[in-house]
């Protein structure tokens, strides 16, 4: 907008009058007294001036954003409780108000956090209102979001891919992890995981050749204090694995800590969870939501006519939910167990496509033992399963002869079936230790 400039004419007499000021007047004091200062009423500014949340899932709390308020002027600014108003105030939540009740002088700051919660598809708008006694009363910060399904918290299954093997120097130096030491493993940007927008990864972590009984802790890189939780416990000279879902830390890395002795460590990535709402970071697809149900036994070769799974063989297992559900299943959450193997070996669980059997392991076993592990495995479509309607399946390969049990815990869909669950990672925290009475007192009885 251009400002219009007018012309002001003032008539001035042609006579020129020159006179000296009286002496007293020349020494007149400043207006307001000799000690007065220029005062400016207090005011607030917001940074950023607007909170734009971008895409946000309808009827789901989105990722919160923070606005910082800064006081200016001579007079202090007294803050009152913030609120949300405007066109669709119900589409946003006041998560935290770090300003209410505070008195800010020039340059002092406080923060307010808002969470989007769109109640509909499409654009929603509102305003953060911050009452105060300054010139900017109330301070108004526009809030904008776009209600639509996003990837945040959804799961993206991947074909198992090896990203760490300290025996050969893959992903780290070629050396075991020593006592009271940790290595940082880059996971973002590897094994099919994007370089950005990753909340957590699913790793199958294996220890081998440990020189002492010990434990591993897997946790996000960059945390201030290493967690006391353990991810995998093992005896001397043992080879074994555990499935670990871990938040991705600074630089797209996770840390693996070994408590005692020295041990080689192997890790395979089988999937990741999205941290952001930017679909372009995830191949322009939305990942899966978790569909839970009561765990049930899916496979038990002890009860099947063919007996144990022979060495260097595999079988395919499918679940026929119904025609509508089948085509939306993208991955299974299972517990797989090797029972009484005839010699040392391993199981590999994958999507069952015989052309894509990966060179990774899901669990390792020794003769005569019973060894379980949890796994999240991509599913493929079984096109040769009799009268089923393209049922989702997985495959299980064994390097040695062993019985195999598979318990189905849940599955991940494509986020279209409804009522699914999304994942928010935290730093591992111990909540139960019956040895110390944490969460439960005394040993668990028979």
C-alpha positions as MATLAB code, in Angstrom:
seq = 'XXXXXXXXXXXXXXXXXXXXXXXXXXXXXXXXXXXXXXXXXXXXXXXXXXXXXXXXXXXXXXXXXXXXXXXXXXXXXXXXXXXXXXXXXXXXXXXXXXXXXXXXXXXXXXXXXXXXXXXXXXXXXXXXXXXXXXXXXXXXXXXXXXXXXXXXXXXXXXXXXXXXXXXXXXXXXXXXXXXXXXXXXXXXXXXXXXXXXXXXXXXXXXXXXXXXXXXXXXXXXXXXXXXXXXXXXXXXXXXXXXXXXXXXXXXXXXXXXXXXXXXXXXXXXXXXXXXXXXXXXXXXXXXXXXXXXXXXXXXXXXXXXXXXXXXXXXXXXXXXXXXXXXXXXXXXXXXXXXXXXXXXXXXXXXXXXXXXXXXXXXXXXXXXXXXXXXXXXXXXXXXXXXXXXXXXXXXXXXXXXXXXXXXXXXXXXXXXXXXXXXXXXXXXXXXXXXXXXXXXXXXXXX';
ca = [
       0.000    0.000    0.000;
       1.417    3.416   -0.921;
       1.150    6.307    1.527;
      -0.401    9.434    0.023;
       1.636   12.545    0.713;
      -0.161   15.930    0.942;
       1.266   19.467    0.821;
       0.844   21.790    3.780;
       1.254   25.551    3.149;
       1.932   27.972    6.007;
       1.727   31.756    5.462;
       4.759   33.556    6.902;
       4.991   37.357    7.232;
       7.769   38.958    5.256;
       9.156   40.846    8.232;
      12.159   39.218    9.920;
      12.229   39.547   13.702;
      15.444   38.828   15.531;
      15.489   38.849   19.314;
      17.606   37.390   22.060;
      16.136   34.927   24.540;
      16.015   36.049   28.164;
      18.927   34.665   30.135;
      16.687   32.616   32.429;
      14.887   31.045   29.503;
      18.140   29.944   27.904;
      18.905   27.847   30.991;
      15.456   26.336   31.285;
      15.280   22.808   32.683;
      14.097   19.897   30.446;
      10.392   19.194   30.374;
       9.327   17.073   33.310;
      12.153   18.044   35.604;
      15.907   17.640   35.621;
      15.787   13.847   36.431;
      13.035   12.720   34.026;
      13.618    9.973   31.399;
      11.704    8.999   28.286;
       9.338    6.110   29.103;
       8.040    3.563   26.558;
       5.013    1.423   27.357;
       5.764   -2.334   27.571;
       4.937   -4.596   24.629;
       5.428   -8.177   23.423;
       6.699   -9.752   20.227;
       6.268  -13.402   19.179;
       8.809  -15.617   17.441;
       7.730  -17.115   15.154;
       4.950  -14.666   14.393;
       2.722  -17.567   13.254;
       2.622  -21.279   14.112;
       2.171  -23.292   10.909;
       1.847  -26.987   11.746;
       1.514  -28.148    8.145;
      -0.217  -31.523    7.644;
      -1.678  -33.010   10.843;
      -3.774  -36.141   11.335;
      -7.479  -35.502   12.047;
      -8.526  -36.344   15.621;
      -4.931  -37.108   16.626;
      -2.514  -34.927   18.576;
       0.157  -33.737   16.153;
       3.709  -32.577   16.795;
       3.698  -29.531   19.132;
       5.334  -26.220   18.256;
       6.727  -23.554   20.584;
       6.375  -19.780   20.363;
       8.721  -17.504   22.312;
       7.410  -14.169   23.643;
       9.877  -11.329   24.259;
       9.161   -8.139   26.219;
      10.337   -4.678   25.170;
       9.841   -1.129   26.428;
      10.500    0.528   29.777;
       7.445   -0.668   31.650;
       7.301   -4.333   32.744;
       4.770   -6.588   31.047;
       2.490   -8.638   33.301;
       1.346  -11.888   31.660;
      -2.034  -13.533   32.110;
      -3.244  -17.010   31.145;
      -3.164  -17.724   27.412;
      -6.127  -19.194   25.536;
      -7.072  -20.273   22.034;
      -9.758  -18.483   20.056;
     -10.638  -17.734   16.460;
     -12.386  -19.737   13.776;
     -11.708  -23.353   14.927;
     -10.270  -23.210   18.455;
     -11.042  -26.892   19.065;
      -8.459  -27.861   16.432;
      -5.571  -26.839   18.702;
      -4.540  -27.527   22.308;
      -2.607  -25.308   24.690;
       0.064  -27.822   25.719;
       2.033  -25.651   28.143;
       1.970  -22.006   29.226;
       5.330  -20.914   30.560;
       4.275  -17.281   30.602;
       1.212  -17.151   32.841;
       1.748  -15.112   36.001;
       5.178  -13.852   34.941;
       6.298  -10.217   34.820;
       8.761   -9.628   32.006;
      11.136   -6.677   31.734;
      12.769   -5.600   28.476;
      14.560   -8.513   26.808;
      13.117  -11.236   29.032;
      11.367  -14.189   27.407;
       8.917  -17.003   28.045;
       7.542  -19.893   25.978;
       4.098  -21.258   25.124;
       3.572  -24.617   23.388;
       0.596  -25.496   21.197;
      -0.386  -28.924   19.809;
      -2.510  -29.351   16.675;
      -5.543  -31.616   16.867;
      -7.563  -31.067   13.686;
     -11.182  -32.102   13.978;
     -11.665  -32.364   10.216;
      -9.898  -32.755    6.909;
      -8.686  -29.581    5.270;
      -7.403  -26.267    6.546;
      -8.085  -25.246   10.161;
      -7.196  -21.882   11.700;
      -7.299  -20.306   15.121;
      -5.376  -17.808   17.275;
      -3.253  -18.038   20.386;
      -4.366  -15.174   22.639;
      -2.016  -13.915   25.363;
      -3.526  -11.212   27.640;
      -1.067   -8.707   29.178;
      -0.905   -5.138   30.450;
       1.209   -3.840   27.574;
       0.452   -2.183   24.287;
      -0.056   -5.582   22.612;
      -3.084   -6.748   24.588;
      -3.885   -9.444   23.841;
      -0.903  -10.601   21.824;
      -2.310  -12.674   18.943;
      -0.394  -15.505   17.246;
      -2.149  -17.095   14.229;
      -2.378  -20.925   14.252;
      -2.646  -22.865   10.981;
      -2.825  -26.605   10.227;
      -4.064  -28.854    7.446;
      -6.044  -31.910    8.501;
      -4.908  -34.975    6.547;
      -3.433  -38.425    7.176;
       0.330  -38.204    7.752;
       3.183  -40.697    8.263;
       4.039  -39.607   11.821;
       4.298  -42.640   14.131;
       3.603  -45.184   11.382;
       5.787  -48.200   10.627;
       7.670  -48.877    7.420;
       8.764  -52.546    7.151;
      12.022  -53.268    5.353;
      13.666  -56.416    4.099;
      16.225  -57.359    6.783;
      19.534  -55.638    6.046;
      22.833  -55.935    7.933;
      24.177  -52.569    9.122;
      26.652  -53.648   11.820;
      29.179  -56.464   12.121;
      32.180  -55.722   14.323;
      33.848  -58.954   13.132;
      34.441  -57.475    9.673;
      34.317  -53.741   10.385;
      30.844  -53.140    8.934;
      29.298  -50.046   10.513;
      32.136  -49.694   13.026;
      35.790  -50.506   13.517;
      36.862  -54.141   13.107;
      37.060  -54.965   16.815;
      34.803  -56.184   19.637;
      33.167  -53.687   21.954;
      35.202  -53.559   25.164;
      34.081  -53.324   28.770;
      32.210  -50.175   29.791;
      32.372  -48.917   26.227;
      29.853  -47.846   23.615;
      29.946  -47.454   19.857;
      27.760  -45.122   17.783;
      25.980  -46.799   14.870;
      24.679  -44.746   11.943;
      21.185  -46.013   11.086;
      19.509  -43.076    9.309;
      20.258  -43.261    5.604;
      21.201  -46.977    5.690;
      19.419  -50.251    4.972;
      16.448  -48.501    3.373;
      15.966  -46.071    6.282;
      15.573  -42.417    5.164;
      18.183  -39.865    6.209;
      15.527  -37.632    7.814;
      12.125  -38.043    9.450;
      12.979  -41.198   11.416;
      11.713  -41.611   14.993;
      12.986  -45.126   15.719;
      14.409  -48.214   14.028;
      13.758  -51.900   14.604;
      17.041  -53.790   14.986;
      17.787  -57.459   15.469;
      20.891  -57.294   17.683;
      23.176  -60.319   18.034;
      26.191  -60.820   20.300;
      28.852  -63.402   19.520;
      32.155  -64.484   21.064;
      31.717  -62.588   24.368;
      34.648  -62.998   26.767;
      32.462  -62.503   29.860;
      28.874  -62.570   31.038;
      27.514  -59.099   30.319;
      24.699  -57.098   28.791;
      24.125  -54.613   25.972;
      22.153  -51.390   26.228;
      20.919  -49.905   22.951;
      19.776  -46.275   23.193;
      19.576  -43.016   21.224;
      22.886  -41.239   20.626;
      23.315  -37.911   22.370;
      21.221  -38.524   25.503;
      22.649  -36.854   28.585;
      22.757  -40.025   30.703;
      23.056  -43.615   29.495;
      19.937  -45.606   30.464;
      20.170  -48.313   33.110;
      17.947  -50.617   31.052;
      19.442  -53.666   29.319;
      18.559  -54.718   25.764;
      20.281  -58.104   25.691;
      21.842  -60.230   28.456;
      24.314  -62.995   27.684;
      26.776  -65.473   29.264;
      30.400  -65.986   28.280;
      31.028  -67.554   24.825;
      27.330  -67.340   23.892;
      25.794  -66.345   20.559;
      22.256  -64.974   20.672;
      19.950  -62.208   19.543;
      17.160  -59.926   20.677;
      14.823  -57.608   18.785;
      15.243  -53.970   19.856;
      13.142  -50.981   18.849;
      15.168  -47.872   19.660;
      14.710  -44.146   19.148;
      17.149  -42.557   16.709;
      19.351  -39.940   18.374;
      21.720  -37.171   17.349;
      23.050  -37.422   13.818;
      20.736  -40.323   12.968;
      22.664  -42.683   15.261;
      22.067  -45.144   18.087;
      24.597  -46.210   20.727;
      25.392  -49.796   21.751;
      26.992  -50.148   25.190;
      28.716  -53.266   26.551;
      29.075  -53.598   30.325;
      31.782  -56.242   30.859;
      34.461  -58.123   28.962;
      34.446  -57.745   25.190;
      32.000  -58.959   22.560;
      31.390  -58.776   18.850;
      27.991  -57.377   17.868;
      25.892  -57.816   14.714;
      22.764  -55.761   13.922;
      20.158  -56.055   11.162;
      17.534  -53.398   10.381;
      13.994  -54.670    9.706;
      12.025  -51.405    9.658;
      11.565  -47.901   11.014;
       8.946  -45.540   12.451;
       8.394  -42.057   11.007;
       8.915  -38.987   13.200;
       7.471  -36.312   10.928;
       4.367  -35.497    8.931;
       6.169  -34.982    5.617;
       5.032  -37.732    3.281;
       7.733  -36.811    0.765;
      10.377  -38.084    3.203;
       8.864  -41.573    3.044;
       8.377  -42.274   -0.637;
       5.047  -40.411   -0.679;
       3.389  -43.242    1.255;
       1.904  -43.498    4.733;
       3.321  -46.346    6.837;
       1.410  -48.897    8.856;
      -0.576  -48.690   12.065;
      -0.357  -51.533   14.579;
      -3.368  -53.808   14.910;
      -3.210  -55.800   18.151;
      -5.052  -58.893   19.301;
      -4.629  -61.683   21.825;
      -1.426  -63.604   20.977;
      -2.055  -67.018   19.461;
       0.042  -69.930   18.209;
       0.380  -69.785   14.438;
       2.828  -72.602   13.718;
       4.031  -75.566   15.796;
       6.006  -78.113   13.786;
       5.819  -80.564   16.705;
       2.124  -80.948   15.888;
       2.441  -80.944   12.103;
       2.689  -84.087   10.015;
       6.016  -83.109    8.426;
       7.935  -82.867   11.717;
      10.915  -80.551   12.312;
      12.109  -78.120    9.676;
      15.047  -79.815    7.882;
      18.433  -78.138    7.617;
      18.753  -75.590    4.796;
      14.997  -75.644    4.174;
      12.236  -73.123    4.713;
       8.474  -73.061    4.989;
       5.884  -70.391    4.236;
       3.095  -69.538    6.664;
       0.061  -67.428    5.878;
      -2.961  -66.017    7.711;
      -6.315  -65.690    5.975;
      -8.107  -62.900    7.855;
     -10.723  -61.987    5.251;
     -10.579  -60.651    1.706;
     -10.755  -56.999    2.783;
      -8.159  -57.264    5.572;
      -5.710  -59.478    3.680;
      -4.765  -56.875    1.101;
      -3.953  -54.271    3.776;
      -1.546  -56.356    5.911;
       2.042  -55.146    5.413;
       3.978  -56.765    8.298;
       3.575  -59.228   11.167;
       4.686  -58.936   14.787;
       5.606  -62.451   15.909;
       7.476  -64.433   18.520;
       9.490  -67.227   16.878;
      11.118  -70.092   18.803;
      13.615  -72.781   17.839;
      13.000  -76.006   19.820;
      15.584  -78.782   20.219;
      17.802  -78.032   17.211;
      20.186  -80.822   16.256;
      23.260  -78.571   16.022;
      24.356  -74.941   16.206;
      22.622  -72.755   13.624;
      20.160  -69.949   13.023;
      16.675  -69.050   11.784;
      15.963  -66.348    9.229;
      12.441  -64.928    9.066;
      11.519  -62.828    6.024;
       8.560  -62.074    3.754;
       8.557  -65.596    2.296;
       9.530  -64.649   -1.261;
      11.940  -67.457   -2.169;
      13.846  -65.132   -4.532;
      14.703  -62.617   -1.801;
      15.939  -64.720    1.142;
      18.260  -62.276    2.989;
      21.693  -63.097    4.404;
      20.637  -62.168    7.931;
      19.582  -64.052   11.053;
      16.567  -63.641   13.332;
      17.779  -65.931   16.117;
      20.759  -68.168   16.807;
      20.533  -71.548   18.549;
      22.674  -74.338   19.964;
      21.901  -78.090   20.123;
      19.008  -79.183   22.331;
      18.091  -75.676   23.548;
      14.852  -73.687   23.346;
      15.554  -70.202   21.975;
      12.905  -67.517   21.290;
      13.031  -64.037   19.779;
      10.525  -61.375   18.866;
      10.490  -60.095   15.274;
       8.635  -57.591   13.105;
       8.696  -59.001    9.583;
       7.409  -57.675    6.239;
       4.585  -59.694    4.695;
       4.148  -60.658    1.066;
       1.103  -61.984   -0.751;
       0.635  -65.727   -1.036;
      -0.654  -66.401   -4.545;
      -0.545  -70.193   -4.232;
      -2.477  -70.789   -1.030;
      -5.491  -72.705   -2.233;
      -8.817  -70.972   -1.898;
      -7.579  -68.089    0.257;
      -7.962  -64.539   -0.955;
      -4.341  -63.446   -1.477;
      -3.440  -64.029    2.171;
      -0.366  -62.317    3.683;
       2.541  -64.630    4.459;
       6.070  -64.884    5.857;
       8.835  -67.447    5.391;
      11.133  -69.148    7.928;
      14.473  -70.698    6.968;
      16.678  -72.836    9.215;
      20.346  -73.632    8.728;
      20.044  -76.780   10.872;
      17.225  -79.218   11.617;
      14.935  -77.891   14.362;
      11.336  -77.648   15.459;
       9.863  -74.172   15.044;
       7.093  -72.356   16.897;
       5.526  -69.095   15.723;
       3.172  -67.038   17.888;
       1.276  -64.214   16.189;
       1.142  -61.069   18.351;
      -0.268  -58.512   15.900;
       0.163  -56.993   12.480;
       0.774  -53.664   10.753;
      -1.681  -52.502    8.108;
      -1.392  -49.625    5.631;
      -3.174  -47.241    8.044;
      -6.499  -47.621    6.253;
      -8.291  -50.198    8.444;
      -8.934  -47.783   11.303;
      -8.385  -48.115   15.065;
      -4.671  -48.746   14.540;
      -1.932  -47.630   16.907;
       1.030  -45.349   16.168;
       4.394  -45.361   17.874;
       6.105  -42.681   19.948;
       9.601  -43.673   21.128;
      11.204  -42.710   24.434;
      14.636  -43.291   25.916;
      14.673  -46.782   27.546;
      13.708  -46.572   31.214;
      13.606  -49.436   33.736;
      10.180  -49.668   35.366;
      10.376  -53.088   37.035;
      13.148  -54.929   38.917;
      11.859  -57.492   41.403;
      15.374  -57.802   42.895;
      15.116  -54.264   44.265;
      11.349  -54.023   44.658;
      10.960  -51.667   41.708;
       7.460  -52.241   40.344;
       7.274  -55.736   41.851;
       8.671  -57.186   45.043;
      10.370  -60.573   45.227;
      10.914  -63.337   42.714;
       8.039  -64.319   40.436;
       6.684  -67.658   41.591;
       5.934  -70.713   39.527;
];
